[in-house]
Amino acid sequence: MKKILLDKNKKYYRGNMHCHSNLSDGKYTPEELKKLYKEKGYSFLAITDHEHFNNHSYLDDEDFITLTSAEFAIKEFPDQSTLKNFDMKVCHLNFYAKEQGNDYTFCYSSLADHFSAVERRHLINRPDEEYERVYGHEGISRLIREANEHEFFVCYNHPRWSLENYADYRGYEGLWGVEIYNHGCTVGGLYDYDINVFDDMLRDGKRVFASCGDDNHNKNPETGRFQSFGASVYVNADELSYKGIVDGLLAGDFYSSMGPEIYSLYVEDGKVFVECSDAKQITYSTRGRRAKAVNIAEGYINGAVFEIKDTDGYFRIDVVDEKGRRANTQAYFIQEL
């Protein structure tokens, strides 16, 4: 029996899940960001400005959707800045609204909000009392749980930049996804490909998805630190609509990429088949040590077939191009295939 995991007969909608505008610490206006990303072939954009939600539905058209979203920081020392204390641990989370009109910043904290102009703060849809954020497993898991209760799904961002390790993130419960690649961190000098964090969580029994984002601010593009267009998610969906994109993200019907494209992924007769753009290597990774790879020295490969074993627990596929850029599938659990 054939089970389709990524369907080449459906459209793929390219999006960026982590983006900053001049409403926080980015260079470009939301309107300029739409123009830049749409010209590059993107179909949706999550403008995750710091510490407060903005509904950007006024930018939407038949070919482009914005996700209502924001990035929140839970700091080891709440009254200090990570831009001054470079040794402080912090947890950064992106919240994405399941409904576009949901822009209620239930967890607003002025201690964290260094980005909204004072004259704009009264415009933020938030409660009268501020939210006390507590760093650590209990406090962060509570925030994630309350975000879920308020109809947001939550992604754990750039663990390495945040100086967090397994002892920190192993206790975070209720996450939708983990950012396995952050292009802004890479361009900024701190290489942030965190596939190991994804595997750590999966091996701990957490059902999370692999996401990625540009985390673009683009303050000084003339220096070569232009942070856009380096990390994309491709959602395999029936239609381009807010619901269509969110449903695809929640179901895991997407893959993350630094550049390569995955066209098809399916399981049949105990094997997994992948079709992709030009690649130098395609790998099959599992819960344990069993792993396989198809490599080519000259030319390119555009697909591979791997045998699945019941003892693999789960598998995921990576596609690597000649520049070393990767496309990463979700983890697929053997018992559910």
FENSULSUL-V836512 format. One line per field, one symbol per residue. ss: DSSP state (a for helix, b for strand, c for the rest). phi: phi as a letter, one per 40 degrees, with the letter a starting at -180 (. if undefined). psi: psi as a letter, one per 40 degrees, with the letter a starting at -180 (. if undefined). Layout:
# FENSULSUL-V836512
ss=???
phi=???
psi=???
This chain:
# FENSULSUL-V836512
ss=ccbbbbccccbbbbbbccbccccccccccaaaaaaaaaaccccbbbbccbccccccaaacbccbbbbbbbbbbbbccccccccccccccbbbbbbbbcccccccbccccccccccccaaaaaaccbccccccccccaaaaaaaaaaaaaccbbbbbcccccccccaaaacccccccbbbbbbaaaaacccccbcaaaaaaaaacccccbbbbbccbccccaaaccccccccbbbbbbccccaaaaaaaaaaccbbbbccccbbbbbbbccbbbbbbbbbcbbbbbbcccccbbbbcccccbbbbbbbccaaacbbbbbbbcccccbbbcccbbaaac
phi=.cbcbbbccbcbbcabcaabbccbbccccdcccddcccccgcbaacccccgacbcbccccacbabbccaabbbbbdbdcbbccbccbccabbbcbbccbcccbcccbcacccccbcddcccccccacccccccbchdcccccccccccccgbbbbccfdcdcgcbdccccccbgccabccabcccccchbcbbbcccdcdccccgccbbcbaacfcbfcbcccgbcbcgbbbbbccbcacadccccdccccgcabbacicbbcaaabafgbbbbbacdbbabbbbbcbccababbacbgbbbiabbcbbdccgababbbbcccgcbbbcccbcdcbc
psi=hhhhdhheeiihhhihehihaeebfidiiddddddddddeeieihhgfiheiihhfdeeiaeehihhhiihihhidgdeiheedgeehiihhhhhhhdhdegfhgdfhhdddgedhideedeehhiidiihhhhhidddddddddddddefiihhhigdddefiadddedehieidihhehhdddddeeghghfddddddddeeehgiihiiidfhdfdgdeeefheifehiihhgidigidddddddddefgiiiiediihdihihhfeihhhhiihidihihiadaehiiihihdhaiieiihihhidedciiihhhhaeeeiihhiihhhdee.
